[in-house]
Amino acid sequence: MELINATGRRKTAVARVYLSKGKGKITVNNKDYKVFFPTTVLQGKVQQAFVATSSVDTFDVKVNVYGGGITGQAEAVRHAISRALVKVDAENKPMLKASSLLTRNPKMVERKKPGRPKARKRFQFSKR
């Protein structure tokens, strides 16, 4: 199997994933993923696609991720890994789709409107 690449996005975070046969080593921005994502919740999000397809410790993953915060980056990595696993084997698609790992989460920060301090917040109303 050659190198398979895929892109995942969440909010303003973008992750580029390079998947190859291996022993399950995940590297994010040239660091181990357990160092880059310190909490177990974020580490679980990164591993979620492998758990859903029961392919843990089968692939080596190299990830470049930028933009957004740490949670958005973890979810972008999860999205990219899911897309790469579908490229590896099309039979993975129903399992990943059932877990809604192939759907790009469309939630983004709402833009600031003119004449207001934030997107929805108003300035304090004074009757007199």
C-alpha positions as CSV (number, residue, x, y, z in Angstrom):
1,M,0.0,0.0,0.0
2,E,1.3,3.4,-0.9
3,L,0.9,6.6,1.0
4,I,-2.7,7.8,1.2
5,N,-3.5,11.4,2.0
6,A,-6.7,13.2,3.0
7,T,-7.9,16.5,4.4
8,G,-10.2,17.1,7.4
9,R,-11.7,20.4,8.6
10,R,-13.5,21.7,11.7
11,K,-14.2,25.4,12.4
12,T,-11.0,27.1,11.2
13,A,-8.7,24.0,11.8
14,V,-7.3,22.1,8.8
15,A,-5.6,18.7,9.1
16,R,-3.7,17.0,6.3
17,V,-3.2,13.3,7.0
18,Y,-0.8,10.8,5.4
19,L,-1.7,7.2,6.1
20,S,0.6,4.2,5.5
21,K,0.8,0.6,6.7
22,G,2.5,0.3,10.0
23,K,2.2,-0.4,13.7
24,G,-0.1,2.4,14.8
25,K,2.3,5.3,15.3
26,I,0.5,8.7,15.1
27,T,2.6,11.8,14.7
28,V,1.0,15.3,14.8
29,N,3.2,18.2,13.7
30,N,6.3,16.1,14.3
31,K,5.3,15.2,17.9
32,D,3.6,12.1,19.3
33,Y,-0.2,12.6,19.4
34,K,-0.3,12.0,23.1
35,V,2.1,15.0,23.6
36,F,0.3,17.2,21.1
37,F,-3.2,16.3,22.5
38,P,-2.6,16.1,26.3
39,T,-6.1,15.1,27.5
40,T,-7.6,11.6,27.0
41,V,-10.8,13.0,25.5
42,L,-8.8,14.5,22.6
43,Q,-6.7,11.4,22.2
44,G,-9.9,9.4,22.0
45,K,-11.2,11.7,19.3
46,V,-8.1,11.1,17.2
47,Q,-8.4,7.3,17.7
48,Q,-12.2,7.2,17.1
49,A,-12.1,6.3,13.4
50,F,-9.7,3.4,14.0
51,V,-11.8,2.1,16.8
52,A,-15.0,2.3,14.6
53,T,-13.3,0.3,11.8
54,S,-11.4,-2.0,14.3
55,S,-8.1,-1.1,12.6
56,V,-6.2,0.1,15.7
57,D,-2.4,-0.5,15.4
58,T,-2.7,-1.2,11.6
59,F,-1.6,2.2,10.1
60,D,1.0,4.8,10.8
61,V,-0.3,8.3,10.5
62,K,1.5,11.5,9.9
63,V,-0.5,14.7,10.4
64,N,0.0,18.4,9.7
65,V,-2.6,20.5,11.4
66,Y,-3.0,24.3,11.8
67,G,-5.6,26.9,12.7
68,G,-8.3,27.0,15.3
69,G,-8.0,25.6,18.8
70,I,-6.9,22.3,20.2
71,T,-10.4,20.7,20.2
72,G,-11.1,21.8,16.6
73,Q,-7.7,20.5,15.6
74,A,-8.4,17.1,17.2
75,E,-11.8,16.9,15.4
76,A,-10.2,17.9,12.1
77,V,-7.6,15.1,12.5
78,R,-10.5,12.7,13.2
79,H,-12.3,13.8,10.0
80,A,-9.2,13.5,7.9
81,I,-8.4,10.0,9.2
82,S,-11.9,8.9,8.5
83,R,-11.7,10.1,4.9
84,A,-8.3,8.3,4.5
85,L,-9.7,5.0,5.8
86,V,-12.5,5.2,3.2
87,K,-9.8,5.6,0.5
88,V,-8.0,2.6,1.9
89,D,-11.1,0.4,1.9
90,A,-14.6,1.3,0.7
91,E,-16.1,-1.2,3.1
92,N,-15.2,1.2,6.0
93,K,-17.6,3.8,4.7
94,P,-20.9,2.5,6.3
95,M,-19.3,2.0,9.7
96,L,-17.8,5.5,9.7
97,K,-20.9,7.1,8.3
98,A,-23.0,5.5,11.0
99,S,-20.7,7.1,13.6
100,S,-21.1,10.4,11.6
101,L,-17.3,10.7,11.3
102,L,-17.4,11.5,7.5
103,T,-19.7,14.5,8.0
104,R,-17.9,17.9,8.1
105,N,-19.2,19.8,11.1
106,P,-20.5,23.1,9.7
107,K,-20.6,25.0,13.0
108,M,-18.5,28.2,12.6
109,V,-18.2,31.4,14.5
110,E,-20.9,33.9,13.5
111,R,-19.6,37.1,12.0
112,K,-19.8,40.4,13.8
113,K,-22.5,42.7,12.6
114,P,-22.1,46.5,12.1
115,G,-23.4,48.7,14.9
116,R,-23.1,45.9,17.5
117,P,-20.3,45.0,19.9
118,K,-20.4,41.3,18.9
119,A,-22.4,39.0,16.6
120,R,-25.7,39.1,18.6
121,K,-24.9,41.2,21.6
122,R,-26.4,44.7,21.8
123,F,-25.2,47.8,23.5
124,Q,-26.9,48.5,26.9
125,F,-30.4,50.0,26.4
126,S,-31.1,53.2,28.4
127,K,-34.6,54.4,28.6
128,R,-33.7,57.8,30.0
